[in-house]
Amino acid sequence: MRRFGEKLRTLRRSQGITLQALARDLGYSDHTFLSRIERGEKKPSTELIIAIAQKFNVKTDQLLIDELDV
């Protein structure tokens, strides 16, 4: 799961979504927490992993298993 933040950033940028817009879509009032996840400073909750997988239409395994790409 070390690559989760990297994968999140890749998915977000590939769809042209800003960090602020993604935070808003996921119910956060601020993008700081997601920014820290992308930088690998924080770990996402199970609920957030599921929400991100649904938002970007990927499987949770693709986000969590470092050897798999998104």
C-alpha positions as a Markdown table, in Angstrom:
| # | Residue | x | y | z |
|---|---|---|---|---|
| 1 | Met | 0.0 | 0.0 | 0.0 |
| 2 | Arg | 3.0 | 2.3 | -0.2 |
| 3 | Arg | 2.0 | 3.5 | -3.6 |
| 4 | Phe | -1.6 | 4.4 | -2.7 |
| 5 | Gly | -0.9 | 8.1 | -2.8 |
| 6 | Glu | 0.9 | 7.9 | -6.1 |
| 7 | Lys | -2.0 | 6.0 | -7.6 |
| 8 | Leu | -4.5 | 8.5 | -6.3 |
| 9 | Arg | -2.6 | 11.4 | -7.8 |
| 10 | Thr | -2.3 | 9.5 | -11.1 |
| 11 | Leu | -6.1 | 8.8 | -11.2 |
| 12 | Arg | -7.0 | 12.3 | -10.2 |
| 13 | Arg | -4.7 | 14.0 | -12.7 |
| 14 | Ser | -5.7 | 11.6 | -15.6 |
| 15 | Gln | -9.3 | 12.9 | -15.2 |
| 16 | Gly | -8.3 | 16.5 | -14.7 |
| 17 | Ile | -9.7 | 16.7 | -11.2 |
| 18 | Thr | -8.1 | 19.1 | -8.8 |
| 19 | Leu | -7.3 | 18.1 | -5.3 |
| 20 | Gln | -9.8 | 20.7 | -4.0 |
| 21 | Ala | -12.6 | 19.3 | -6.2 |
| 22 | Leu | -11.8 | 15.7 | -5.2 |
| 23 | Ala | -11.9 | 16.7 | -1.5 |
| 24 | Arg | -15.3 | 18.4 | -2.1 |
| 25 | Asp | -16.7 | 15.3 | -4.0 |
| 26 | Leu | -15.6 | 13.0 | -1.2 |
| 27 | Gly | -17.2 | 15.2 | 1.5 |
| 28 | Tyr | -14.1 | 16.9 | 2.9 |
| 29 | Ser | -14.2 | 20.7 | 3.5 |
| 30 | Asp | -10.5 | 21.0 | 2.9 |
| 31 | His | -8.0 | 19.2 | 0.6 |
| 32 | Thr | -5.2 | 19.0 | 3.2 |
| 33 | Phe | -5.9 | 15.5 | 4.3 |
| 34 | Leu | -6.0 | 14.2 | 0.7 |
| 35 | Ser | -2.8 | 16.1 | -0.1 |
| 36 | Arg | -1.1 | 14.3 | 2.8 |
| 37 | Ile | -2.4 | 11.0 | 1.6 |
| 38 | Glu | -1.0 | 11.6 | -1.9 |
| 39 | Arg | 2.4 | 12.5 | -0.4 |
| 40 | Gly | 2.4 | 9.3 | 1.7 |
| 41 | Glu | 2.2 | 11.1 | 5.0 |
| 42 | Lys | -1.2 | 9.7 | 6.0 |
| 43 | Lys | -3.0 | 6.5 | 5.4 |
| 44 | Pro | -6.6 | 6.4 | 4.1 |
| 45 | Ser | -9.4 | 4.8 | 6.0 |
| 46 | Thr | -11.2 | 1.8 | 4.6 |
| 47 | Glu | -14.2 | 4.0 | 3.8 |
| 48 | Leu | -12.1 | 6.5 | 1.9 |
| 49 | Ile | -10.4 | 3.7 | -0.1 |
| 50 | Ile | -13.8 | 2.4 | -1.1 |
| 51 | Ala | -15.1 | 5.9 | -2.0 |
| 52 | Ile | -12.0 | 6.6 | -4.2 |
| 53 | Ala | -12.4 | 3.2 | -5.9 |
| 54 | Gln | -16.0 | 4.0 | -6.7 |
| 55 | Lys | -15.3 | 7.5 | -7.8 |
| 56 | Phe | -12.6 | 6.4 | -10.3 |
| 57 | Asn | -14.3 | 3.1 | -11.2 |
| 58 | Val | -11.3 | 0.9 | -10.2 |
| 59 | Lys | -11.1 | -2.1 | -7.9 |
| 60 | Thr | -9.8 | -1.5 | -4.4 |
| 61 | Asp | -7.1 | -4.1 | -5.1 |
| 62 | Gln | -5.7 | -1.9 | -7.8 |
| 63 | Leu | -5.3 | 0.9 | -5.2 |
| 64 | Leu | -4.0 | -1.3 | -2.3 |
| 65 | Ile | -1.6 | -3.7 | -4.0 |
| 66 | Asp | 1.6 | -2.0 | -4.9 |
| 67 | Glu | 2.4 | -4.4 | -7.8 |
| 68 | Leu | -0.9 | -3.6 | -9.6 |
| 69 | Asp | -1.2 | -0.4 | -11.6 |
| 70 | Val | -4.3 | 1.7 | -12.1 |
